[in-house]
Amino acid sequence: MKVAIVQETVDPQRGGAETSTWEMARHLARLGLDVTIVCRAAPPGVPLNSEVSVLKVPAGGFSRALRTFRFLQGIQRLHLRARFDIVHAVTPCLAANVYQPRGGTYAETVQRSLAPTPSFELFWLKRLGRQFNIRQRFLYRIERTLLQKRQHRLFVAAVSDYVRRQVVEGYGFPADRTLVVFNGVDIAPLTDEEVARPRVELRKTLGLAPDAPLVLFAAHNFRLKGLTEVIRAAALDTPPTGEIPPGPMWSIAVAGRGRPNRYRRLARKLGVAHRVHFVGTATPIREWYAAADVLAHPTWYDPCSRVVLEALTLGLPVVTTRHNGAAEVMELGRHGVVLDGPEDIAGLAAGIAAALQPEFRAACRAAAPRLCEQLSMARHARELKALYQTVLVAESQRTRES
């Protein structure tokens, strides 16, 4: 079976959907499929191995919108459906017979990205500004055409039930052609040595003792993933001046490429600057998983967060929100805490305090081995292969009937 995976840009080092695409492609190839990633841009050295081919579609232009438009024009000229059995679109394209919106639908992305806006006036200004985002509007139109006008020849692979609902309820796409192929990750369990060293060395760089409570926040989009809310929750954990704290206060390690200045100002204003550490991306995230006690991910929007799946697989308790598809696999008291929304600062502080308890952390570590297969990219690829076979059977039947 020949499979084309269409994604405009692919760089495994950037994380998120681009890392997932590479992991997914490799596992599909290991199942015996002939896999080609079709992209506009990929970093030097790609492909990473001989398992997956790369087909680049040159598409220049002075703006990102123009480059995207020319990329999709180039896709149309390639006549992918004549060359491949399955055209698996991550970036929506009209040649697709499988659509996998790994970042959720564009309609939901726009709506939820406006949710953290602090004032009514700013909300409407940002919403108006979205009207001038030509690239996003263009991709939304392609997605709408796929899901509303090409239903008879398309299947959707949703990475969570959250995304499935976006497709079925938001676009009226047939439920029987929308399957949840829950997201997966490639990450090996932590050894005792891998845990012990970061808990000493990384904490030492932060001025923390090995047993000091440490909360990890790992994201590049600080605003959307809830860093403001985590800092405000830390402030609730700070006793008034002159009072003795009830126990060790937790610190935050912020791992990501976001701009920290506004968050440093907020931390200073709230009196918690000494507890908020911006650690960048130089240290592999795996080491921060080992060094931390809890992952705080109070996101305003996440179709199915990789960082949460990785943390759960490694036995790290998670505090997140129902706006994250990854929360669908979490059990209260076993994996972490799921909040109704990130605006519940008191609930966030209480959730982090609960997840820091030794018995909570021990329960999460005990549950991790069972999650390794359930959340693996190998399982994700097997389910995709089964979906591809369903697609081919449906197309063969439609051909016979026509």
N, C-alpha and C positions, 0 to 999 in steps of 0.2 A: 504494500500500500504506500503510495507516494503522498506525502503531506507537506503542504506549504504553510508556514506560520508567518502571518503578516503583522509586523510591528515596525512602526516608522523608525524609531531609534532603538538601538540595543547596545547597552554597556553594562556588563555584569557587575562592574565596580560601583555603580550608582545605587544599587539596592532596589527594593520595591519590585514593581512589575517587570522591570528589565532583567533583574536577577532571576525572578521566577520563570521568565520565558526561557532563559538558557537552561536552567535546571529541568524544566518541563521537556524541552527539546531533547536533551541528553537521555532522559529516561524513556521517552517515546522511541528514540533510536535503539536503545537497549532492548526494547520489546520487538525488534525486528522491522520497524517502519523506516522508510526512506524519508528522512526529515530535512527540509530546507527552510532556513529562516530568510524571509524576504524583507529587506529593510532599506531605508534611505542612508543611514549612517551607522557605522559600527567602529569601535576603537581599533587601533593597530594591534595586530596579533590575533584577531578573531578570524576564524573559529579557534576555540580553545583546544579542540581535539578533532580527530578525523571522523567522529561519530555524526556530526551535524554539518551540513553544507550551508554556505551563506551566499545569497543572491542579492547584490546591491543594485538598487534602482536610483541612479543619480537624479537629484532634484535640487538645483540651485535656486537662489532667489535672495532678495535683499531683506525679506521678512520671514518669520517662522510660518506665518499663514501661507505665504506664497510657496515655500518649500513643501509644506504639507499638501497643498493643492496639486503641485507638480508631481509629487510622489504618488498620489492616488491616480493621477492621470497616467503615469507610467505603469502602475499596476494594471489598469484597464488595457493598455497596449500589450501587456505580456500574455493576455488570454490564459490566466492561471488555471481556469477550470478545464481547459483543453490539455494541460500538462500535468495536473495533479488530481488525484482522486478526492482529496480533502483540501479545501482552502480554509484554514483556521485563522480567523481574523481577530487579533487583539486590538489593533487599530481598525476601525470599521471600514470595510471596502465592499463594493457591490458584487465582487466575485465570490464572496464567502458563502459556504454552505454550513459552516460552524462559526458562531460568533461568541467570543468569550470576553466580555467587558471586565477585564481584571481590575480596573479602577472604578467599577460601577458604571452606571449609565451617565451620559453627559448631563441629562436633565437633573438627576439627583446630585451630581457633583456640584453643579452651579448653585442649587438651592442650599445644600449643606455648607458650602464654603462661605456663604453669607451669614450663617448662623452665629459665629462668634462676634459679629459686629456689635459694638457696645451701645450705639444709640440709633433711634429710629431714623434720624436725618442721614447719618452716615450709611445706614443700611440701604436707603434708597439711592444715595449717591453711588455706592458700589454696584448696586443692581443696574443703575443706568450705565455705569462704566462697562458692565458685562456686554451691553449691546454693541460695544465697539471692539470686542474681542472677536475678530473676524475668524480666526482659526477655530475657536471653540464653537462658534455658531455654525461654521461649515461642517465640522465633525458631527455636531448634533443633527444637522439635516441628513447627513449620510446615515447615521444611526437610525433616525426616524424612518427613513426610506426602507432600510433593511427590515426593521421590526414591524412596520405597518403595511408595506406594499410587497414584501417578498417573503411573507410568512410561509407560503407553501413549499419553499425550497430551502428553508433555513432551520437549523436547530441552535439553541442557545445553551452554552455550558456556563452556568452561574457558579462563582466561587464561594457563594454562601446563600442561605435562604434569604438574607437581606437583599442581595442582588437579584435573586429570582423574583422577589416581590416588586422590585423596581421595574423589571421587564414586563411582568404579567399585568400588574396593576397600573403602572405608569404608561404603558404603550398598548395594552390590550393584546399582547402576544399570547398565542395559545399555550395554556399550561402544560399540555401533553408534549409540547416540543421544547419545553424549558426544563432542563435537568440541573440539579445541584451536583456539581463535581467539586466538592469542597476543597479549598486551597490546601497546598502542601508545602513543606519545607525540607531542605536537605541539611541536616545538622546532626553531628554525632554526639552521643551522650558525653558529659563531662567526666573525666577521671578524677579520682581523689586529689592527685597531684595538680591537675589543672584548676581545681577549686582552691586548693590551699595557697598556692603562690600569689594569685591576684588579690586574695583577701588580705594578704600582708603587704605586697608591694604596691598595688594600685591605691589601696587605702592610705598607705604611708605618704604617697604623693599628694593626697588630699588633707593630710594632717589628722587622719582618723585611726583609731585603734582597730584591730582585727574584729572585735566584737561590737563596734559602734553601728547602730542602725543606718543602713544606706539604701536609699531609694534610687532606682535607675529610671531616667526618662530618656528614651532613645527615639529620635525622629529628626527629620530635616526641616519639616514645616512646623516650627514651634507653635505658631498661632493656632493652626487647625487641629493639632494633636494635643493641645491643652496644657502647654507649659505655664501660661498665666495662672491657670487653675491650680496646678501643682504647687506653685510658689505661694499662692493665697492659702492653700491648705497647710503648708508648712508654717505660715504665720499663725494659724489657729492652734498649732502645736506649741507656740511660744507663750510661756506664762507672763503675766504682767510684771513690770519692774518690781523687784524686791521679793517676789514670791519664789519659792523653791519648786522647780519642775517636778512632776510626779515620776519621771523616769527619763532615760536618755532620749534626747530629741533627735529626730532623724535628719540626715543630710541628703542632698540631691546631687547626683552625678548626671549632667546633661550631655549626652553623646549625640552629636549631629552637626550639620553644616549650617544651621540657621544663624542669623545675626543676633548676637546676645545683648546688645547695648540696652534696648528698651526693657529687657527682662532683668538686667543688672540694676537698672534704675528702680524698677518695681520692688526688687528684693531689698534694696537699700531703704526704700520708703517704708517697707513693712518690717524692717529690722531683722531680716534673715539673710542678708548678703553673705555672712560668714558660713552659711550652711548650703549655699548654692554654688556648685562648681561646674564650670563649662569646660568639658574635657575634649571637645572636638571629635575627630575621626581617626587620629593617628593610631590609637590602640584598637585592635580588633574587637568588635562588639562581643564576641564570644567571651573575652576576658572580663568584660564588664558584667555579663550575665553571671559569671562565676563570683565576682567581687560583691555583687549586690544582694540584698535580702528580698526586695520586692521590685517589680516593674510597675510604674505608674503610667498609664496610657489613657487618660480621660479624654479621648478624642471626640471631636464634633462630627467627624465623618471618617469611616474606614470600611471599605467593602469587605475586607477580611485581612487584618493586619498580619504581615509576616513576623514582625517583631514579637507580637503576642504569641503566635504559634511557636516560634523558636523558644521563647521563655518558658512556656508551658511544657514543651518537650524536654527541656533541661531541668524541670522541677522548680522553677522560680514562680512564686505566686504573682498574680496579675490583678491590678485594679483598673477596670476599663468601663466603657459605657455600652448601652444597647445600640448605639449608632455604629458599632463595630461588629461586622459579621463574625469575627473570630470568637466573640462572646458566646456564640451558639454552642460551643463544645465545653463551656465552663460550668462547673457545678460549685455552688456556694459552699464554702468551707473545705472544699477539696482542691480547687484550682485558683480561687480568688474571689473577687467581688465585682459585680456588674451593677453600675449605677444607671438610673434613668437618663441622666444627662450630666455633662461636665459642669454645668452651672451650680450643681449641688456641692458647694465647697465643704460644708460640714460633713456631708455623706462621704466625700472623697477623703477627708482627714480621718474619719472614723474607719473607712475601709482600709486605708493604709495602716492605721494602728492595729486593726484586727489581723491583717496579713503579716505583720511583723511578729506576731506571737509565735513562739517556738513550735507549738503544736500545729498551728496552721501551716507553717513552712514545712514541717515534717510530713504532713498529709499530702502536700503538693509534690514533694520529692517522691513519696511512695506511689503517687498516681502517674508519675512521668513515664515509666517504662511502657505502660499500657497505651499512652498517647503517641509513642514513637511511630508505630505502624499506622495508627489512625490518622496522623497528621503528616505522614511522609509524602514526598513528591513521587516516590515510586508507586504508591497507591493511587495518587492523583492521575498519573500517566496511565495506569491500567484501566481506570474508569473512563478516561478520554478515549482510549483505544476501543473500548466497548461501545462508546457513543459513536465513534467513526463508523464502526460496522453497522450500527443502526441506521446511520445516515445513508450509507451505500445501499442497504436493503430498501430503504424508502425511495431512493432515487431510481433504483431498478424497477420497483413496482410502479412508480409514476410513469416511467418510460413505456412499460408494457401497456399501461392503461391509455396512453395518449395516441 
